[in-house]
Amino acid sequence: MTYKIVGKDVKDIGYGLMSLHLPREKPLSDDERVAMIKAAINAGANFLNGGEFYGPSLQENSLSLLKQYFEKYPEDAQKVVIGIKGGLDNSPEYTRESIENCLKLIGDKGKIDMWEMARRTTQEDYIKSLRVIDEYVKQGKIGGVTLSEVNEKSIRQAAKVVKVVGVEIELSLFHTDPLHNGICTACAELDIPIFAYSPLGRGFLTGKVQKPEDLFSGFQQLPRFQAEHFNANLKLVEKVKEWAAKKGCTPAQFSINWLVALSKRPGMPKIIPIPGAASLERIKENIHEIELTDADMDEVDAFLQSFNPSGDRFNEMLSKWLDSNDTTEVKA
């Protein structure tokens, strides 16, 4: 199925570019990264999610990679919808600087369909910066304004200031808070799609992780993967394995398609999972669609009612970046 965003049809499962630039023992070459984007598009993922800070520098990142991609495959520029994160600093001045850098890096063959500030910090600057992004929309330089890691109040406030075309948040079987904290409710009421990042719980839900060391080193430091929490959380993984076996799919495919199926439930917004992967095999696996029945979803619901992830989602330092504080009303 497809869903229309900024006038373009977007398919049910997208592709996140962050993993292509993660540090690893054997770094990927640019040719390998380009080949993986091609594989994702060929597999049916026409929404690409990238970031100005996904890479070793603000000059070498998702945007510079996409430029290389479209130089090799210019015909694909019209096939995809691109969402980009920038603006870790919410000041209007930095937001403008970040957008200009992104536009320069992607080149004249690519188009930024959506642009978002990665995090909300001070409310006054955030609102001002939303208006800066909207200026670029009105000028036709980007397609629309998206939000990232925001709470329900921030979504409702932003929608009074600009037309919000998407919200990017973490959502998975391992992190279901948006289903209960008003985020999904607000997006459904305002007809705003959700782009669900980390739909595999940073690889935890693939079923291939049996100890913290099996995870990417940067994720091992998160509280939920510490020794005192890890084994308790494996109970969820074991259930995902059971559900996947009954459907004849992999745990990763079940987890991703659970998010797709959520979109069909009453009162839910459109949810587009954006799994990232850095191998051709994993990309094809993740973008494969399966149909989950109401009975399948009810079984998952019953388990989740009694399961709470052990440990916090982020450590204290990373939690400071979350939009968990009250959003004060700012006159639109």
N, C-alpha and C positions, 0 to 999 in steps of 0.2 A: 504494500500500500504506500501511498505518498501523502504528504501533508504540505500545504502551501505556506511558505515563509518568504517574506519580502518579494512576493510575486513569483517565487520559484518552487517547484516540486521537490520536497525533501523525502527521502526514503526512511524506513523505520529504524535503521541502525546506521550510525555514522562511524567516523574513525578519528581518534585523537592522535595528534602528532607528537605529543610530549615525549613518549618513549623512544622516539627515533634519535633524540639527542641526549638521552640519559648516559652518564659515564659508565663504561663497561670495559672489561679486560681487553677485548678486541673491539675497538670502536668501529661503528659502521662507516662505510665510505659514502660519499654523496650519491654515487651510482646506486648503491644498495638502498639508500633512503628513498630515492626517486622510484626505484622498482617496487618498493613496498606501498608507496602511495598509489602507484598504478594498479597494483594487485587489489588494493582496497576498493578503488573505483570500479575495477572490472568485476569485483565480487558483489557490487551493488551499493557500496557506501558512498553516497554523493554529497554528504555533509562532512566537511573537514574542519576540525577544531585545532587551532594553533595558538601560539603565544609569542609575544615579543621577547619574553624571557625564557622561552623554551630553547635553550642552546647555550653555548659557551659565552656569548656576548650579545649586546643589543644590536650588533651588526651581523651576527651569524646565528640564525635561529629559524623558526618555522617560516618566517616571511622570506628570508633569503633562499631557503629550501624550495618553497613554492615557486619562487621566481625561476630557479633552475628547472623545476618540473614543467612549468608552462613554456619555457624556452624549448624543451624537448617535445612536449605534447601540447601545442597551442590549441588543438581542437578540443581538449578537455576543459578549457576555461569556462565554456558555456554549460558544461555538464554538472558542475559542482557548485555548492554553496559553502562559503568560507566564513567561519567565525573566528575572530582574533581577540585575545586578551592582551592588554597593556596597562599602563597607568597604575603601577603599584603606589605611586604618590597621587593622591586625589586632587591636588591643586589644579585649577583650570590651566595654569601655565604649563605644568608638566603634562597634563592630559593632551593639550594641543601639540606639544613637542613629541609625545609618544605617537599620536595619530600620524603626524607628518612623517615620522621615521618609518612607521609601518607602511604607509603609502609609497614611500620612496623605495623601500626594500622589496616589496612584492612586484614592482615593475609595472609596465604598461599592459602586460598580457593578462594579469590576474586582477580580480576585483574583490575587495573586502566587503562581503555582504552584511556582516554584523561586527560591531566592535564594542568591547566592554572594558570597564575598569576592573582589574582583578579582585580588588577588595574595596569595601566601603570603610572609610575612617571618619574624618570629621564631617558632620552632616551638612554644614553650610557649603564647604568646598565640594562635597559630593553632588549636591544639587546644581551648583554652578557648572561643574564639569559635565553633568548630564546635558546641560544646555549647549556646552561646547561641542559635544559629540553630535547633538542634534543639528548644529550648524552645518557640519560636514554631510549629514544626511540630506538636508535641504539643498546643499550645493551639488548633490549627486556624487560625492566623492566616496561615500560608503553607503551601504544599503539601509542600515537600521541600528537602533540602540539596543544592546543587550545588557543584562546585569549578571554579576557573578558573586557567589557566596553571600547572599543577602537574606535577611529575615523577612517575615510576612509584612511587617510594617514598612520596611524599606521598599518592598515591591509595590505596595499600594501607594506610597508617597511618590515613587518614581513615575508611576503610571499617570499621576496627576500633572506631571511636569513635561514628560515626553511620551511618545508612542513607544512602548517597550515591546520588542518583537521576540524576545527569548530570555530565559533565565537559566544560567548554568550553575548547578549545585551538585554536591556529592549525593548520590542516591543508589542504593543497592540492597540486596538481602542482608548485608552486613551493616548497613546504615539506613534505617527506615525513618529517621526522625522527621524528614519533610512530609511524611504521610500524616503526622500527628501534630505538628507545630504550626499549622496554618499556611505553610508555603504552597503545598499542592492545592489547597482550597482557594487561595488567592489567585494562583495562576489559572485555575479552572474558571473562576468567576470572571477574570479579566481576559480570558481566551489567549493566554500566553503559554507557548510551549516550553517545556523543560528539557535542557540538555543535561543528561545524567553522566557526570564524569565518575571515574573509578567504579564502573558497574560490576567489576569483579573483585571489589574490596582490595585493591592493590595487588591482585594476583592470588589472594587468599582463597577465593571461591573457585579457582580452577581445579582444585582437588590434587594438585601437584605439590602443594606446600605441606610438608609434614613437620617441619621445625622452623624456627625463625630464620635460620641461616639460609633457607631455601628462597627467601624473599630478596628483592633488591636491597642493597645495603642501606640506602637512605630510608627505606620503610621499616627496617628492623628496629629503629629507635622509637617508633610510635608505641604508646602505652599498650594498645590492644595486642601487640605482638611480643610483649615482654613475657618472661617465663611464668609469672604468676597468673597471667591471663590467657596465654596462648592455648593451652590444652582445653580450657573451658570453652573457648570459641571454636575449637575443632568440632564441637557437637553440631554446629550449623553446617560445617563442610560435609560431615558424614551424612546429614539429611539431604543436602544438595546432591550428593553422589547417588543416594537412593532414588530421589525424584528423577534424576537424569537417566538412570538405568532403566526406569519404567518407561521413559519416553524414547529410549534408544538414541540419546544424544550425549554430549559431554557435559560435565558440570558447568563449564563456561557458557555453553550454548543455552543451558537451562536458565542460568542466572541472568543472562542478557535478555533472553526472550520473556522472562518474567516481567521485566520492565516494560517491554513492548506491550505485553498483555494488560498491564496496569492501565494503559491508556484507554482501554475498552470498558473499564469498569465505571459505573455511574459516579458522577461527581469528580472525575479525575481529568487533569489536563492531558494534552498530548505529551508523551515522554519519549525522547529519542536518546537511547544509550550511545555513548561515544567511547567504546573500548579502544585502548591503545595496544599495539603489539609491534614487536620488532623482528618478526620472522614471517616469511610468506605463509608457512603452515598455520601459524596462530591467527593471522589476519583472515584467512579463508574460513577457519573454524569459527571465529568470533562473529563474522558477518552472516553466517548461515542462519536462516530463519526457520523456526519450528512453531507449531500452533499449540498453545497451552489452553486447555479447556477450563470451564468454570470449576469443574471438580478438581483439576490440578491446582488452580488458584486458591480454592477453599482449603485444600490440604496444607498449602503453604501458610495461609492465614492462621490456621489452627496452631501450627507449630510456632509461628512468630509471636502469637499472643503470650506464649510461655517462655520465650527466649529473649534475653536481654544481653547484648554483647558485654563481655567483661573488659573493663578498662576504658579509659577515655579515648576519644577519637584522635585528639592531638595532644602533644605535650604543652606545658605552660607557655613556652615561647611562641609556638605556632598558634595557640589559642588566642593570643592577643590580636591576631589578624582577622579573627572571625567576627562577623556582624551579629554578635549576640547581645549587644547592648540595646537599650530602648532607642527607637527612632523618633526623634522629636519632629513635630509638624513644622514644616517650612512652607510659607505661603507660596503657592504656585504662581 
